[in-house]
Amino acid sequence: MKLFKDRMGRELSWEEALPKIKRRLFNWWLDLELMLLRWVGLIPLHSVRKFFYILAGLRIGRDSTIHMWANFFQPANISIGEGTVVGDHVFLDGRATLKIGNHVDIASQVLIYNSEHDLESLDFKAVEEPVEIGDYVFIGPRVIILPGVKIGKGVIVA
């Protein structure tokens, strides 16, 4: 008798179940990290938020500011240059590399994704591609940037 079943009801051996268990535990850990970072986003002091974001692995340049209510996914893969301003309610995805240059202005409610589902895949697997934003870029409110996008120096995105 097998102890484990997959979501389709197929019985699994220990060798088949162990990677799934590890992946589930890892995802729980990521959810806990996201929750804690969301709580940090409620702190009304830039320097305190920045301290906790750096502690979580986010690389933030000198004189950069992240406003309240920002959300992150896997912050260790995110780097933000010097003098950059990240608006409120911004979502920064770190499942693949996200590099934001120097003196970038990201307005409120911007969503930057670097992972999406492969719509052509039978199992709807995730596809990850890095996102790179050059120096002196302005990204207007509510812009959505998708995986694999590279924005050059001085570009305005609205």
C-alpha positions in Angstrom: 0.0 0.0 0.0 1.3 3.4 -1.0 1.0 6.3 1.5 0.8 9.2 -1.0 -1.4 10.1 -3.9 -1.1 12.9 -6.4 -3.9 15.3 -7.2 -5.2 12.9 -9.8 -5.5 10.1 -7.2 -2.5 8.1 -8.6 -0.5 6.4 -5.9 3.0 7.6 -5.4 6.1 5.9 -4.1 8.4 7.6 -1.6 10.9 8.5 -4.4 8.0 10.1 -6.4 6.5 11.9 -3.3 9.7 13.3 -1.7 10.4 16.0 -4.4 6.7 17.0 -4.3 6.9 17.3 -0.5 10.1 19.3 -0.6 8.6 21.7 -3.2 5.4 22.1 -1.1 7.5 23.0 2.0 9.6 25.4 0.0 6.4 27.1 -1.3 5.1 27.4 2.3 8.4 29.1 3.2 8.0 31.5 0.3 4.5 32.3 1.4 5.7 33.1 4.9 8.4 35.3 3.6 5.9 37.2 1.4 3.6 37.7 4.4 6.4 39.1 6.5 7.6 41.4 3.7 4.0 42.7 3.3 3.9 43.5 7.0 7.2 45.3 6.6 5.6 47.3 3.8 3.2 48.8 6.3 6.0 50.4 8.4 5.9 54.2 7.7 9.7 54.7 7.9 11.7 54.3 4.7 14.9 53.4 6.6 13.3 50.7 8.6 11.6 49.2 5.6 14.9 49.3 3.6 16.7 47.5 6.5 14.2 44.6 6.5 14.2 44.4 2.7 18.0 44.2 2.6 17.8 41.5 5.4 15.5 39.6 3.1 18.1 39.6 0.3 17.0 42.6 -1.8 19.9 44.7 -3.1 19.0 48.4 -2.9 21.4 51.2 -3.9 22.2 54.3 -2.0 19.5 57.0 -1.9 16.8 54.6 -3.3 13.4 54.6 -1.8 10.6 52.0 -1.7 7.3 53.4 -0.7 4.8 51.6 1.5 2.7 48.6 0.4 5.3 47.3 -2.1 5.1 43.5 -2.6 7.9 41.2 -3.6 8.4 37.6 -4.7 11.8 36.1 -4.0 13.6 39.4 -3.2 17.1 37.8 -3.4 16.9 38.0 -7.2 16.0 41.7 -7.3 18.5 44.5 -7.5 17.7 48.2 -7.4 20.3 50.8 -8.4 21.1 54.2 -6.7 18.7 57.1 -6.5 15.7 55.0 -7.6 12.2 55.6 -6.4 9.7 52.7 -6.2 6.1 53.8 -5.8 3.4 52.4 -3.5 1.6 49.2 -4.2 4.3 48.0 -6.7 4.8 44.3 -7.3 8.4 43.2 -8.0 8.9 39.6 -9.1 12.1 37.9 -8.3 11.5 34.4 -9.5 14.1 35.2 -12.3 16.5 38.1 -12.2 15.1 41.6 -11.9 17.6 44.4 -12.4 16.4 48.0 -12.0 19.0 50.6 -12.9 20.0 53.9 -11.3 17.7 57.0 -11.1 14.7 55.0 -12.2 11.2 56.3 -11.2 8.6 53.6 -10.9 5.1 55.0 -10.2 2.4 53.5 -8.1 0.7 50.2 -8.8 3.3 49.0 -11.3 3.5 45.2 -11.8 6.8 43.7 -13.0 6.7 40.0 -13.7 9.4 37.7 -14.8 7.5 34.4 -14.6 4.4 33.3 -16.4 2.6 30.1 -17.4 3.4 28.5 -20.8 0.0 28.5 -22.5 1.2 26.0 -25.1 2.3 23.5 -22.5 0.1 20.6 -21.6 1.0 20.9 -17.9 0.8 24.8 -17.9 4.4 24.9 -16.6 6.1 28.1 -15.5 8.4 30.0 -17.8 10.9 32.4 -16.3 12.8 35.2 -18.0 14.9 38.0 -16.6 13.7 41.6 -16.7 16.1 44.5 -17.0 15.3 48.2 -16.6 18.0 50.7 -17.6 19.1 53.9 -16.0 17.0 57.1 -16.0 13.7 55.2 -16.9 10.3 56.5 -15.9 7.5 53.8 -15.6 4.0 55.4 -15.3 1.2 54.3 -13.0 -0.4 50.8 -13.4 2.1 49.7 -16.1 2.5 45.9 -16.4 5.9 44.7 -17.5 6.1 41.0 -18.6 8.9 38.4 -18.5 11.9 38.9 -20.8 11.4 42.7 -21.3 14.5 44.9 -21.5 13.9 48.7 -21.1 16.8 50.9 -22.4 18.3 54.0 -20.8 16.1 57.0 -20.6 12.9 55.3 -21.8 9.4 56.5 -20.7 6.8 53.7 -20.3 3.2 54.7 -19.9 
